[in-house]
Amino acid sequence: MKSKFKFLLKDSIKKKINTKSFKIINLVLFIIIIGVINLDSVVKLFGGDFDELVNIYVVDEYGVYDEFKEIMDANYFDVLKNYNAEVKLADKNIEELKENIKEEEKKDIIINIKKIEEENLEKVFDVDIISYEYLDALLYQNIYSALNAVKENKALSMAGIDQSVLDQVYKNIEVNRVLLSEDAKEDEEFLQLIGSVITIAFIVPFFLLINLIVQMIGAEINEEKSSKSMEVIISSVSPEAHFMSKLISANVFAITQGALLLLYAFIGSIIRVFTSTGLNETMNTAIGANPESVGKINEYINLFLHSDIASKLLTGIPLFIILILLSFLAYSLFIGVLASVTTNMEDYNQIQTPVMVFLMIGYFLAIYASVYQGSVFINIMSYVPFISGILAPVMYTLGELTVGGLLIAILLLVIVNVLLYKYGLKVYKVGILNYSSNNLWKKIFKALKS
């Protein structure tokens, strides 16, 4: 019997992994994941003058260039960087600049700040923005906002307000944040941001892999029932061996697929580090860094590595793995039992609803966990089997759950898996040979009663 079970398990795994479709899909996923991680390099690879510097020439007749450049560099540094643009004082006259842009079809921009005959508070100066083609809306809006800020400053100055007063009005306030909680830590906001990114990176693959398991078990059982091969298989092996072969093969496939996705992401990240963009530039762009924060990247990395989140992850990862594997098994048992009483994919699509409900509840609670920290409801739900697998690791990472809480969630999942196997197997034995087209839910309750 053991050799028959091994043959059934090996054949089931082979049908899932050793196929052209699996290899083609993973090749496509490999290309897509690496491409997404290195999207900017991919875009540049196919041509375009993305590295060409866009000069924003300022022809200043009014004497406000320094103020305009200061506002652009201080408030819109990240925008200028994204467009590879730089504000410069023009060293040529308007006609020469226009002729140069027109001849070479350059992306350069000319901002002509002109004096007017009679200055007033509403119209301090006139501005022409000259370019070869229409500017991108975001860049144009930022230039417009900076010019408007310069105009407001000059209008206030013209109204007779002393410059020292204006300097005080526009000077940024210095805020010292004082936290009364003894548990509050420095740079906690940054660490919470990192924690939120980690949680998203965790819950999305979990959600996708559970869906993969659900679809796979149902499709395989219904295929065997539809082709009438189920009777031949059950005559050779016990329903228990058949049941376990489906569960193990589906979970092995999901774990393999998950490991491959992690490998693809790792390879893509390594390629990212060694491209011209580099890791530091990538992180600077991601956090909207200005020149003052460029040198802080290593500080942020060290901060994370020495933070509670990093130590929590090192402690929690082994428990996360156990929790995830038990969750995979629980969903496999649950959906395998329900799939056994169906005779076609239409019926099977109906019974997926409970599974989807559990998944969606866990998915959204995991997303909202960082928003509603301290929620008693979310904390309680992190212990509920079928939900704990996706929610408990997130709650632990955010500091809302202890190691003891993870162990309780694991224990509850073990109990649920034992009960599902004990009583679900009885339903499975009755259901796999039941080809009745009666009401689906009546069949389920009848099988439970039997």
Residue, then its C-alpha position, 0 to 999 in steps of 0.5 A: m500500500k505504501s508503494k502505491f501511495k508513493f506512486l500516486l504522490k509522485d505521479s501527482i507531483k510530476k503532473k504538476i511540475n514536470t510539464k511544459s506549461f509549468k516551465i513556460i509559466n515560470l520562465v515568463l514569471f522570471i522575466i516579468i519579476i526581473g523586468v518589474i524590479n529593473l523597470d527603469s533600466v528596461v525602459k532605457l534599454f529600448g532607446g530614448d534620451f532619458d539621460e539627456l540633461v534638460n536645462i531650465y534656462v531662466v532669462d531674468e529681467y526682474g532679478v528673482y533668479d536666485e529666489f526661483k532656483e532656491i524654491m525649485d531646488a528646495n521644494y521640487f528636487d525630486v521632480l527635477k531629478n525624475y525629469n533629469a532637469e536643472v535650473k540655470l541662469a541663461d548665458k544667451n539671449i532669448e532668440e539664441l536659446k530659442e533657435n538652439i532648441k528649435e534646430e536640435e529639437k531639444k527638451d530644454i525650457i526657457i523661462n523668461i521673467k519680464k519687467i512690466e511698465e507699472e508694477n502692482l500687487e496683482k501683476v508683479f512681472d510677466v512670464d513666458i515659458i518657452s519649450y519645443e513641445y508641451l511640457d509634462a503637466l507635473l513639471y509645468q505645475n511645479i514651475y508655475s507654483a514656484l513662479n507664483a511663490v516668487k511673485e507673492n514674496k515680491a508683492l508682499s515686499m512691494a507692500g512695504i513689509d520689511q524683508s526681515v519680517l518676510d524672512q520670518v514669515y517664510k522660515n520653516i518652523e523648527v519642531n521638537r517632538v517630545l514623546l511621553s511614552e517610555d516605550a516610544k523609540e526614535d525613528e519609530e515612524f520610519l520603522q513602521l513604514i518598513g514594517s508596512v512594506i514587509t507586511i505587503a510583501f508577505i500577504v500578497p504571495f500568501f494570498l496567491l499561493i492559497n488560491l493556487i492550492v484551492q484551484m489545483i486540488g479542486a481541478e484534479i479531483n473533478e477531473e478524475k471524477s469526470s473521467k471516471s478514473m476515480e473508481v479505478i484509483i480507489s479500487s487500487v488505493s485507499p481513500e485515505a492514501h488518495f486524499m493525502s496524495k492530493l494534499i501533499s502534492a498540492n502543497v509541495f507544488a505551492i511551496t516550490q512555486g513560492a520558493l521560485l518566486l523568492l528566487y526570481a525576486f532575489i536575482g532581480s534585486i541582485i541585478r538591480v544592485f549591479t546596474s548603473t542605477g545602483l542601490n543607493e539611488t534606488m532607495n533615494t528615489a523611493i523615499g523622495a530624497n533631497p541632497e541632505s538625505v542622500g548620505k543617510i541611506n546607510e544610516y537607515i539600513n543600519l537603523f533597520l538592521h539594529s531595530d526591533i523589527a529586524s530582531k522580531l523577524l529573526t525570532g519570528i520567521p521559524l514560527f511564520i514558516i510553521l504557521i504558513l505550512l499549517s495554514f496551507l494544510a488547513y485550506s487543503l484539507f477543507i477544500g479537499v473535503l468539499a471538492s470530493v462531493t462535487t462532480n464538476m467545476e460548476d459545483y466546485n466554484q460554488i463551494q469556493t465561496p467560504v474559502m474566499v471569504f476567509l482569505m479576503i477577511g484575513y487579507f484586508l485585516a492584515i492591510y488594516a492592521s498597521v492603520y488600526q494598531g491596538s484594535v482588540f478585534i484584529n488582535i482576536m482575529s489573528y488567533v482564528p484558524f484560516i485567518s491566523g496564517i496571514l494575519a498573525p505574522v503581520m501582527y507580530t511584525l507590528g509588535e501587536l502579538t508576542v511569541g506566545g501569541l504565535l504559539i497559541a495560533i499555531l496550536l489552534l491550527v494544529i487542533v483544527n487540522v486534526l479535526l479536519y482530517k479526522y472528520g473530513l476523511k469520513v466525508y471524503k470517503v463518501g463523497i469521491l464515489n458520489y456522482s449524484s447531481n442533487n443539491l450540492w449542500k444537501k450532499i455535503f450535509k448527507a455525507l457529514k451525517s453518514 
